[in-house]
Amino acid sequence: MFSFIPYNARDPRHRSRMGAIPAGQTLTLRVTMPRDMGVTGVTLLLGRDGAPDRELPLSWESTDGDTEWWRADVTFDAPDIWFYRFAYTTAWGMGNICFHSSGMGCFSDSGERWQQTVYDPDYRTPDWLPGGIMYQIFPDRFFASGTPKKDVPTDRRMHAGPDEAPDWQPDPVSGRWNTDYYGGDLEGIRCKLDYLASLGVTCLYLNPIFEAHSNHRYDTADYMRIDPLLGTQADFTALCRDAKKRGIRVIFDGVFSHTGDDSRYFNRFGRYADVGAAQSPDSPYHSWYRFRPGGGYDAWWGVKSLPETREEDPGYRAFITGEDGVIRHWMACGASGVRLDVADELPDDFIELVRAAVRGADPEGLVLGEVWEDASNKISYGARRRYLLGDELDSVMNYPFREAIVDFLTGGSAEVFIDRVLTVCENYPKPALDCLMNILGTHDTERITSVLGGLTGEGIDRRQQAALRLTPEQRQTAERRLRCAYTLLYTLPGVPCIYYGDEILTEGLKDPFNRTCFDWSREGGGVTEHLRTLARLRRAHACLARGELSCVSAMLGCAAYRRTVPGDALVVVANMNPHDITYYLPHRERGYAPVLGDLRGNAVTVPAESAVIVTEL
């Protein structure tokens, strides 16, 4: 029976529409059964969290040779995450049709179910992001303008220059190892806006820029002040203004699940004149934190320098999301949105308030969440999250695509790659899918050049990581694979994002080695020109902004897919074999034209570990 496929969620004969649907829309589901089974009935078992399954009978529809078709029309009346399977009866007994793999169903009692995402029909995401390109900057390590700074704390250790390696050993006094700085600043980013524009960048994501006492600045000390090493509020406003003149929007990192212990709000060490929560229960900030009887407090992942905030506290909520709050303040200064750090650790209703604040300041403002898994069905703190149903996030960082691409380019199968991509396309609402932040590297991952060259920091200490470099041969492999990786990233649904320095093949393993300075002596090298070519491609083809994705083929180390909108279609073919291949495209009377690669008729040559692109005429 396993060779017979009674249901395939990726076949329009079985499911009338692939992917998430808006509430109120009717979905037709069909099951096909062998006639010799003597099926007397088929039932759809449709469930969601916290509620018993609904049982909906399918009606017999037609006979097709040795098989028969059963059908159900289902209308979903409210946004939610639904799961379903089928049961059938025969004269001899009962059985189940459950999810098996790649959208397929099989006769099984496993209980595995398909997912159907149903979202708010009024779900809207910013129109300016689809079709664009993002660029992520760790501000201290991008470019130092040399502009004199005022009021910089005297306890910060500055490197002599960008060529020095970041500190990886703990400070002998404080025990911390993230207290060294290079002096990259907002004015430095503004100086490089023409460079960013040349890459086709339309959205700039900045890691934390508010005052803090570590170089990563995820330990916020003052939400209403730019860190003095980065500049001033006026510098931020000037950056946003001049970026927008070049068609580039700026979003900032919103770190709201915790603050720093060395902050004006907690003030554990008395640095600030304010009475902090750690100093007195009478502090206006005391209710922002959870203190334990007999001493101690809740800290993010147990890190004492990062006391957790109580996002349910009315005062804290007003401070972040109110009319005079943090979000509206920086949006008024020119920001176009916020990336929410550790969105998993923020309550749903708090994220709703963040969205309302962003949209209240700018109807086209962006709310992007950090979620590492499939954000459509994520469970955190015992609850199914509602990130992408229409009233919380616009979209998320797309780690699932990163893992799919990296695995494919380092020995994984084409079939698994396509399945992982299609799963995201199926589960995410189209408004969120088109705004996904597609990544190969971030400040939380090892540098993509090192990864694709075959290095990893897993299982080795920082001393070993500090000395580990790619060989010339590994670096050539990494560059070849990176070109292919970016070709995929720029042509899959969502918005590609460059982590600063990846375009010039910056190496580095785990933190702090993945946060080294941009080497401006190598500007224009690596895969920079390839990225400029891909940027022109994205501007020229509407199908890369909001187009549908479908699989052409996936086997033997080769994956091919189409992106289509009415009047525009591209086919991407990726070959991860160690040898060149000739790929024969599906026959079309009007044929194809080459975009990236060589084409003869409907045959395209795909070199080893590379990808080519053609357009349908």
C-alpha positions as CSV (number, residue, x, y, z in Angstrom):
1,M,0.0,0.0,0.0
2,F,2.9,2.4,0.6
3,S,3.6,2.6,-3.2
4,F,0.1,4.1,-3.7
5,I,-0.2,7.8,-2.8
6,P,-3.7,8.6,-1.7
7,Y,-3.0,12.3,-1.0
8,N,-0.2,14.7,-2.0
9,A,-0.5,18.2,-0.5
10,R,1.7,19.6,-3.3
11,D,-0.5,18.3,-6.1
12,P,-3.3,20.7,-7.1
13,R,-5.5,17.7,-7.9
14,H,-5.4,16.9,-4.1
15,R,-5.2,20.4,-2.6
16,S,-6.7,23.2,-4.6
17,R,-4.2,25.7,-3.4
18,M,-0.7,25.2,-2.1
19,G,0.4,27.2,0.9
20,A,-1.3,29.3,3.6
21,I,-4.7,30.8,2.9
22,P,-6.6,33.8,4.3
23,A,-9.5,33.1,6.6
24,G,-12.9,32.9,4.8
25,Q,-11.4,31.1,1.8
26,T,-12.6,27.7,0.8
27,L,-10.0,24.9,0.3
28,T,-10.8,21.8,-1.7
29,L,-9.1,18.6,-0.5
30,R,-9.2,15.4,-2.5
31,V,-8.2,11.8,-1.7
32,T,-7.8,9.1,-4.2
33,M,-8.3,5.4,-3.2
34,P,-7.9,2.1,-5.0
35,R,-11.3,0.8,-6.1
36,D,-10.5,-2.7,-5.0
37,M,-10.2,-1.6,-1.4
38,G,-14.0,-1.2,-1.3
39,V,-13.9,2.1,0.5
40,T,-17.3,3.0,1.9
41,G,-16.3,6.4,3.4
42,V,-13.5,8.9,3.9
43,T,-13.4,11.5,6.8
44,L,-11.2,14.6,7.2
45,L,-9.9,14.9,10.8
46,L,-9.2,18.6,11.2
47,G,-7.7,19.9,14.5
48,R,-6.0,22.8,16.2
49,D,-4.3,23.3,19.5
50,G,-6.6,23.1,22.5
51,A,-9.7,21.8,20.6
52,P,-11.0,18.4,19.7
53,D,-10.7,17.3,16.0
54,R,-13.6,18.2,13.7
55,E,-14.8,15.3,11.6
56,L,-15.8,16.3,8.1
57,P,-17.0,13.5,5.7
58,L,-15.7,13.6,2.2
59,S,-18.1,13.0,-0.7
60,W,-17.5,10.5,-3.5
61,E,-16.7,12.5,-6.6
62,S,-15.6,10.3,-9.5
63,T,-13.9,7.2,-10.8
64,D,-10.6,7.3,-12.8
65,G,-9.7,3.8,-14.0
66,D,-8.7,1.7,-11.0
67,T,-9.0,4.6,-8.5
68,E,-11.8,6.7,-7.2
69,W,-11.8,10.3,-5.9
70,W,-13.3,11.6,-2.7
71,R,-13.7,15.4,-2.0
72,A,-14.2,17.9,0.8
73,D,-14.6,21.7,0.6
74,V,-13.4,23.3,3.8
75,T,-13.9,26.9,4.7
76,F,-11.7,28.3,7.5
77,D,-13.5,31.0,9.4
78,A,-10.7,32.4,11.6
79,P,-6.9,32.7,11.6
80,D,-5.1,29.8,13.2
81,I,-2.8,26.9,12.6
82,W,-4.7,23.8,11.6
83,F,-3.5,20.2,11.3
84,Y,-5.3,17.4,9.4
85,R,-5.2,13.8,8.3
86,F,-7.8,11.4,6.9
87,A,-9.6,8.2,8.0
88,Y,-11.3,5.7,5.8
89,T,-13.6,2.8,6.2
90,T,-14.1,-0.4,4.2
91,A,-16.3,-3.4,4.6
92,W,-13.3,-5.0,6.3
93,G,-12.4,-2.3,8.8
94,M,-10.9,1.2,9.2
95,G,-7.6,2.9,8.5
96,N,-5.8,6.2,8.3
97,I,-4.0,8.3,5.8
98,C,-1.2,10.2,7.5
99,F,1.6,12.5,6.4
100,H,4.7,10.7,5.3
101,S,7.2,13.0,3.5
102,S,7.5,15.7,0.9
103,G,3.8,16.5,1.2
104,M,2.9,12.8,0.5
105,G,0.4,10.8,2.3
106,C,0.4,7.1,3.0
107,F,-1.8,4.4,4.5
108,S,-0.5,4.5,8.1
109,D,-1.5,4.9,11.7
110,S,1.5,7.1,12.5
111,G,-0.8,10.1,13.4
112,E,1.5,12.5,11.5
113,R,-0.6,15.4,10.1
114,W,-0.4,18.0,7.4
115,Q,-0.3,21.7,8.4
116,Q,-2.7,24.4,7.0
117,T,-1.9,28.0,8.0
118,V,-4.9,30.3,7.9
119,Y,-4.1,34.0,8.3
120,D,-6.0,37.3,8.7
121,P,-7.3,38.4,5.3
122,D,-6.3,42.0,6.3
123,Y,-2.6,40.9,6.8
124,R,-0.4,43.5,5.1
125,T,3.4,43.8,5.1
126,P,5.4,46.8,3.8
127,D,5.3,47.2,0.0
128,W,8.9,48.6,-0.1
129,L,10.7,45.4,1.0
130,P,9.8,42.6,-1.5
131,G,12.2,42.6,-4.4
132,G,14.8,44.5,-2.3
133,I,18.1,43.5,-0.7
134,M,19.1,43.8,3.0
135,Y,22.5,44.4,4.5
136,Q,23.3,43.7,8.2
137,I,26.0,45.7,10.0
138,F,27.6,45.1,13.4
139,P,28.2,48.8,13.9
140,D,31.5,48.7,15.8
141,R,33.2,46.7,13.1
142,F,32.1,48.3,9.8
143,F,33.9,51.6,9.4
144,A,35.3,54.2,11.8
145,S,34.8,57.8,10.5
146,G,37.3,59.2,13.0
147,T,34.9,61.8,14.1
148,P,35.6,62.8,17.8
149,K,33.2,61.4,20.3
150,K,31.9,63.0,23.5
151,D,31.1,61.4,26.9
152,V,32.6,58.0,26.1
153,P,33.0,56.0,29.3
154,T,36.7,55.7,30.3
155,D,36.4,51.9,30.9
156,R,36.3,51.0,27.3
157,R,39.4,49.4,25.6
158,M,40.0,50.6,22.1
159,H,42.0,48.6,19.5
160,A,44.9,50.4,17.8
161,G,43.4,49.6,14.4
162,P,41.0,47.3,12.5
163,D,43.8,44.8,11.7
164,E,44.0,43.7,15.3
165,A,42.2,40.5,16.2
166,P,39.2,40.8,18.6
167,D,39.8,39.8,22.2
168,W,38.8,36.3,22.9
169,Q,40.2,35.9,26.4
170,P,38.2,37.2,29.4
171,D,39.2,40.5,31.0
172,P,41.4,39.6,34.0
173,V,39.4,42.0,36.2
174,S,35.8,41.7,35.1
175,G,35.9,38.2,33.6
176,R,34.1,39.5,30.5
177,W,35.6,39.2,27.0
178,N,33.3,41.6,25.0
179,T,34.7,44.9,26.2
180,D,37.1,45.7,23.3
181,Y,36.1,48.2,20.6
182,Y,37.2,49.3,17.2
183,G,35.3,52.6,16.9
184,G,33.0,51.9,14.0
185,D,30.2,54.5,14.1
186,L,27.0,55.7,12.5
187,E,28.9,58.4,10.6
188,G,31.2,55.7,9.2
189,I,28.1,53.9,7.9
190,R,26.9,57.1,6.3
191,C,30.2,57.5,4.6
192,K,29.7,54.1,2.9
193,L,26.1,54.6,1.7
194,D,27.3,54.9,-1.9
195,Y,29.0,51.5,-1.5
196,L,25.9,49.9,-0.1
197,A,23.7,51.5,-2.9
198,S,26.1,49.9,-5.4
199,L,25.2,46.5,-4.0
200,G,21.5,47.3,-4.6
201,V,20.8,47.5,-0.9
202,T,17.4,48.7,0.0
203,C,17.2,47.9,3.7
204,L,20.0,48.4,6.3
205,Y,19.7,46.3,9.5
206,L,21.8,47.6,12.3
207,N,22.8,45.5,15.3
208,P,22.1,47.4,18.6
209,I,23.0,51.0,18.5
210,F,21.8,52.2,22.0
211,E,24.1,52.9,24.9
212,A,25.4,49.7,26.4
213,H,28.6,48.6,28.1
214,S,29.7,45.7,25.8
215,N,30.7,45.8,22.1
216,H,27.7,43.7,21.1
217,R,25.3,46.2,22.9
218,Y,22.6,43.6,23.6
219,D,22.9,44.6,27.3
220,T,21.0,47.9,26.8
221,A,21.9,50.7,29.2
222,D,19.8,53.5,27.8
223,Y,17.1,52.9,25.1
224,M,16.8,56.7,24.5
225,R,20.4,57.4,23.8
226,I,22.8,56.3,21.0
227,D,25.9,54.8,22.3
228,P,28.5,57.6,22.5
229,L,31.1,55.6,20.6
230,L,28.6,55.3,17.7
231,G,27.7,59.0,17.8
232,T,24.5,60.9,18.6
233,Q,20.8,61.0,17.8
234,A,21.6,63.6,15.2
235,D,24.0,61.2,13.5
236,F,21.3,58.5,13.4
237,T,18.8,61.0,11.9
238,A,21.4,62.0,9.3
239,L,22.1,58.4,8.4
240,C,18.4,57.6,8.0
241,R,17.9,60.7,5.9
242,D,20.8,60.2,3.6
243,A,20.1,56.5,3.3
244,K,16.5,57.1,2.2
245,K,17.8,59.5,-0.5
246,R,19.5,56.4,-2.0
247,G,16.4,54.2,-1.6
248,I,17.7,52.6,1.5
249,R,15.6,52.2,4.7
250,V,17.1,51.6,8.1
251,I,15.8,49.3,10.8
252,F,17.2,49.0,14.3
253,D,17.6,46.1,16.7
254,G,15.0,46.1,19.4
255,V,16.3,44.2,22.5
256,F,13.3,44.2,24.8
257,S,13.4,40.8,26.6
258,H,16.2,42.0,28.8
259,T,18.4,45.0,29.6
260,G,21.9,45.2,30.9
261,D,22.6,45.0,34.7
262,D,24.9,48.0,34.1
263,S,22.0,50.2,32.9
264,R,20.1,53.2,34.2
265,Y,17.1,50.9,34.8
266,F,18.8,48.1,36.8
267,N,21.9,50.0,37.8
268,R,23.6,47.2,39.6
269,F,26.9,49.0,39.9
270,G,25.7,52.5,40.5
271,R,27.0,53.9,37.3
272,Y,23.9,56.1,36.8
273,A,22.4,58.8,39.0
274,D,19.0,57.2,38.7
275,V,17.9,54.8,41.4
276,G,17.9,51.4,39.6
277,A,15.8,48.4,40.3
278,A,18.8,46.5,41.8
279,Q,19.3,49.3,44.3
280,S,15.8,49.8,45.8
281,P,12.3,48.4,45.6
282,D,11.2,52.0,45.4
283,S,12.9,52.5,42.0
284,P,10.4,53.4,39.2
285,Y,12.0,50.5,37.3
286,H,11.7,47.8,40.0
287,S,8.5,46.3,38.6
288,W,10.2,45.8,35.2
289,Y,12.2,42.9,36.7
290,R,11.5,39.6,38.6
291,F,13.3,39.5,41.9
292,R,13.4,36.3,43.9
293,P,12.7,36.0,47.6
294,G,15.9,36.2,49.6
295,G,17.8,37.8,46.7
296,G,18.6,37.2,43.1
297,Y,16.7,37.9,39.9
298,D,15.7,36.3,36.7
299,A,18.3,36.7,34.0
300,W,18.3,35.9,30.3
301,W,19.5,32.3,30.0
302,G,21.0,32.7,33.5
303,V,23.5,35.4,32.3
304,K,23.6,37.8,35.3
305,S,24.6,40.7,33.2
306,L,21.3,40.5,31.3
307,P,18.4,40.8,33.8
308,E,15.1,39.7,32.2
309,T,12.3,42.3,31.8
310,R,8.6,41.7,32.7
311,E,7.0,42.5,29.3
312,E,3.6,42.3,31.0
313,D,4.4,45.2,33.3
314,P,2.2,48.2,32.3
315,G,5.0,50.7,32.9
316,Y,7.5,48.8,30.8
317,R,5.0,48.3,28.0
318,A,4.3,52.0,27.9
319,F,8.0,52.8,28.0
320,I,8.7,50.7,24.9
321,T,5.5,50.9,22.9
322,G,3.6,54.0,24.2
323,E,3.0,57.3,22.5
324,D,6.3,58.7,23.9
325,G,8.0,55.3,24.0
326,V,11.2,53.9,22.6
327,I,9.8,52.7,19.3
328,R,8.0,55.8,18.3
329,H,10.9,58.0,19.3
330,W,13.4,56.3,17.0
331,M,10.8,56.0,14.2
332,A,10.4,59.7,14.5
333,C,14.2,60.0,14.0
334,G,14.0,58.3,10.7
335,A,14.0,54.5,11.4
336,S,11.7,52.4,9.1
337,G,11.2,49.6,11.5
338,V,12.6,47.2,14.1
339,R,14.1,43.8,14.2
340,L,12.9,42.1,17.4
341,D,15.7,40.2,19.2
342,V,14.6,36.8,20.6
343,A,11.0,37.1,19.6
344,D,10.4,33.7,21.1
345,E,10.8,35.3,24.5
346,L,8.4,38.1,24.0
347,P,4.7,37.5,24.7
348,D,2.3,37.6,21.8
349,D,0.4,40.6,23.1
350,F,3.6,42.5,23.6
351,I,4.6,41.9,20.0
352,E,1.1,43.1,19.0
353,L,1.8,46.4,20.9
354,V,5.2,46.7,19.1
355,R,3.5,46.3,15.8
356,A,0.9,48.9,16.7
357,A,3.6,51.3,17.7
358,V,5.6,50.8,14.5
359,R,2.5,51.1,12.3
360,G,1.3,54.1,14.3
361,A,4.5,55.9,13.5
362,D,4.7,54.7,9.9
363,P,2.0,52.7,8.1
364,E,4.8,51.1,6.1
365,G,7.0,50.3,9.1
366,L,8.6,46.9,9.3
367,V,8.5,44.5,12.3
368,L,10.9,41.6,11.7
369,G,11.4,38.8,14.3
370,E,14.3,36.7,15.3
371,V,13.0,33.1,15.1
372,W,15.4,30.3,14.2
373,E,12.9,27.5,13.4
374,D,9.7,27.4,11.3
375,A,8.0,30.5,12.6
376,S,4.6,29.3,11.4
377,N,4.2,26.5,13.9
378,K,6.8,27.4,16.6
379,I,6.0,26.4,20.2
380,S,7.8,28.4,22.9
381,Y,7.1,28.4,26.6
382,G,4.4,25.8,26.1
383,A,2.3,27.8,23.6
384,R,1.9,27.7,19.8
385,R,3.1,31.2,18.6
386,R,0.9,33.4,16.4
387,Y,3.7,35.4,14.8
388,L,2.5,35.2,11.2
389,L,-1.3,35.2,11.4
390,G,-1.6,38.9,10.8
391,D,-1.4,41.0,13.9
392,E,2.2,40.4,15.1
393,L,5.3,40.1,12.9
394,D,5.6,41.1,9.3
395,S,8.2,38.4,8.8
396,V,11.2,36.7,10.3
397,M,14.9,35.9,9.9
398,N,14.9,32.8,7.6
399,Y,17.3,30.4,9.3
400,P,15.5,27.3,7.7
401,F,16.6,28.5,4.2
402,R,20.1,29.1,5.4
403,E,20.4,25.5,6.7
404,A,18.8,24.1,3.6
405,I,21.3,26.0,1.3
406,V,24.4,25.2,3.5
407,D,23.5,21.5,3.7
408,F,22.9,21.3,0.0
409,L,26.1,23.0,-0.9
410,T,28.2,20.8,1.5
411,G,27.0,17.4,0.4
412,G,23.2,17.3,1.1
413,S,20.7,16.0,-1.4
414,A,18.8,18.1,-3.9
415,E,15.6,16.4,-2.9
416,V,15.9,17.4,0.7
417,F,16.9,21.0,-0.3
418,I,13.8,21.4,-2.4
419,D,11.5,19.8,0.2
420,R,12.8,22.2,3.0
421,V,12.3,25.2,0.7
422,L,8.8,24.1,-0.3
423,T,7.8,23.4,3.4
424,V,8.5,27.1,4.2
425,C,6.6,28.2,1.1
426,E,3.6,26.0,2.2
427,N,3.5,27.1,5.8
428,Y,4.1,30.8,5.6
429,P,1.5,33.4,4.6
430,K,2.4,35.0,1.3
431,P,2.7,38.5,2.8
432,A,5.3,37.1,5.3
433,L,7.0,34.9,2.7
434,D,7.7,37.8,0.4
435,C,9.4,39.7,3.2
436,L,11.5,36.9,4.7
437,M,15.0,38.0,5.7
438,N,17.0,35.4,3.8
439,I,20.4,34.9,5.3
440,L,23.6,33.0,4.9
441,G,25.4,34.5,7.9
442,T,24.6,36.7,10.8
443,H,26.4,37.9,14.0
444,D,25.1,34.6,15.6
445,T,26.5,32.2,13.0
446,E,30.0,31.2,11.8
447,R,31.1,33.1,8.8
448,I,29.6,31.6,5.6
449,T,33.0,31.7,3.8
450,S,34.5,29.5,6.6
451,V,31.5,27.2,6.6
452,L,31.5,26.6,2.9
453,G,35.2,26.1,2.9
454,G,34.8,23.2,5.3
455,L,35.7,24.7,8.7
456,T,33.7,24.7,11.9
457,G,34.2,25.9,15.5
458,E,32.3,23.0,16.9
459,G,34.3,21.0,19.4
460,I,37.4,23.3,19.5
461,D,38.1,26.2,21.9
462,R,38.6,29.8,21.2
463,R,42.3,29.6,21.1
464,Q,42.2,27.1,18.3
465,Q,39.5,29.1,16.5
466,A,41.6,32.2,16.6
467,A,44.4,30.5,14.6
468,L,42.2,28.5,12.2
469,R,42.2,29.7,8.5
470,L,41.1,28.3,5.2
471,T,43.9,27.0,3.0
472,P,44.1,28.5,-0.5
473,E,42.3,25.5,-2.0
474,Q,39.6,25.6,0.7
475,R,39.2,29.4,0.0
476,Q,38.7,28.7,-3.7
477,T,36.1,26.1,-2.9
478,A,34.4,28.5,-0.5
479,E,34.2,31.3,-3.1
480,R,32.8,29.0,-5.8
481,R,30.1,27.7,-3.4
482,L,29.4,31.2,-2.1
483,R,28.5,32.4,-5.6
484,C,26.1,29.5,-5.9
485,A,24.7,30.1,-2.5
486,Y,24.0,33.8,-3.2
487,T,22.4,32.9,-6.6
488,L,20.0,30.7,-4.7
489,L,19.4,33.2,-1.9
490,Y,18.7,36.0,-4.4
491,T,16.2,33.9,-6.4
492,L,14.2,32.1,-3.7
493,P,11.1,33.7,-2.1
494,G,12.0,36.5,0.3
495,V,14.6,39.2,0.6
496,P,18.3,38.3,0.5
497,C,20.5,39.8,3.2
498,I,24.3,40.2,3.2
499,Y,26.1,40.1,6.5
500,Y,28.7,42.8,6.3
501,G,32.0,41.5,4.9
502,D,30.7,38.2,3.5
503,E,30.9,39.8,0.0
504,I,34.7,40.0,0.4
505,L,35.1,36.5,1.8
506,T,35.6,37.4,5.5
507,E,36.5,34.4,7.5
508,G,35.7,33.6,11.1
509,L,34.1,30.9,13.3
510,K,32.2,31.5,16.5
511,D,31.8,34.8,18.4
512,P,34.0,37.0,18.5
513,F,35.7,35.7,15.3
514,N,32.5,36.1,13.2
515,R,32.5,39.8,14.2
516,T,35.8,41.0,12.8
517,C,36.3,44.4,11.1
518,F,35.4,44.9,7.5
519,D,38.7,45.0,5.5
520,W,38.2,48.0,3.2
521,S,41.5,47.2,1.5
522,R,39.6,44.3,-0.2
523,E,36.6,46.3,-1.2
524,G,35.2,45.0,-4.5
525,G,36.9,41.6,-4.2
526,G,35.4,38.2,-3.4
527,V,31.9,37.9,-4.8
528,T,31.0,41.6,-4.8
529,E,30.6,41.9,-8.6
530,H,28.5,38.7,-8.6
531,L,26.2,40.3,-6.0
532,R,25.9,43.5,-8.1
533,T,24.9,41.3,-11.1
534,L,22.3,39.5,-8.9
535,A,21.0,42.9,-7.7
536,R,20.4,44.0,-11.3
537,L,18.6,40.8,-11.9
538,R,16.3,41.4,-8.9
539,R,15.5,44.9,-10.2
540,A,14.7,43.6,-13.7
541,H,12.4,40.6,-12.8
542,A,9.1,41.1,-10.9
543,C,8.9,37.4,-10.3
544,L,11.7,37.7,-7.8
545,A,9.7,40.1,-5.7
546,R,6.4,38.3,-5.3
547,G,6.5,35.4,-7.7
548,E,5.4,31.9,-6.9
549,L,7.9,29.1,-6.6
550,S,7.5,25.6,-8.1
551,C,9.9,22.7,-8.4
552,V,11.1,21.7,-11.8
553,S,13.2,18.7,-10.7
554,A,15.4,17.6,-7.8
555,M,17.7,14.6,-8.1
556,L,21.3,13.4,-8.5
557,G,22.8,16.5,-6.9
558,C,20.8,18.9,-9.1
559,A,17.9,21.1,-8.1
560,A,15.8,23.3,-10.5
561,Y,13.0,25.6,-9.7
562,R,10.8,28.3,-11.3
563,R,9.8,31.8,-10.1
564,T,6.7,33.1,-11.9
565,V,4.3,36.0,-12.1
566,P,2.1,36.8,-15.1
567,G,4.4,37.9,-17.8
568,D,7.7,37.1,-16.1
569,A,9.4,33.8,-15.2
570,L,12.9,32.5,-14.4
571,V,14.3,29.0,-14.0
572,V,17.2,28.4,-11.7
573,V,19.3,25.3,-12.0
574,A,21.9,24.4,-9.3
575,N,24.4,21.7,-9.7
576,M,26.3,20.5,-6.6
577,N,28.1,17.6,-8.3
578,P,31.9,17.7,-8.6
579,H,31.6,17.8,-12.4
580,D,29.7,19.9,-15.0
581,I,26.3,18.7,-16.2
582,T,24.1,19.5,-19.2
583,Y,20.6,20.2,-18.0
584,Y,17.7,19.9,-20.5
585,L,14.9,22.4,-19.7
586,P,11.3,21.5,-20.2
587,H,10.2,22.1,-23.8
588,R,8.7,25.5,-24.6
589,E,7.7,26.7,-28.0
590,R,9.0,30.2,-27.4
591,G,12.1,28.8,-25.7
592,Y,14.4,30.5,-23.2
593,A,17.1,33.2,-23.0
594,P,20.2,33.0,-20.8
595,V,20.4,35.3,-17.8
596,L,23.4,33.8,-15.9
597,G,25.2,31.0,-17.7
598,D,25.4,29.4,-21.2
599,L,22.3,28.2,-23.1
600,R,22.0,26.3,-26.4
601,G,18.4,25.7,-27.3
602,N,16.8,24.2,-24.2
603,A,20.1,22.7,-22.9
604,V,22.0,24.6,-20.3
605,T,25.5,23.8,-19.1
606,V,25.8,24.0,-15.4
607,P,29.4,23.9,-14.1
608,A,30.3,22.0,-10.9
609,E,29.1,23.6,-7.7
610,S,27.4,26.5,-9.4
611,A,24.0,27.7,-10.5
612,V,22.6,29.2,-13.8
613,I,19.5,31.2,-14.5
614,V,17.4,31.4,-17.7
615,T,14.3,33.4,-18.5
616,E,11.2,32.0,-20.2
617,L,10.4,33.8,-23.4
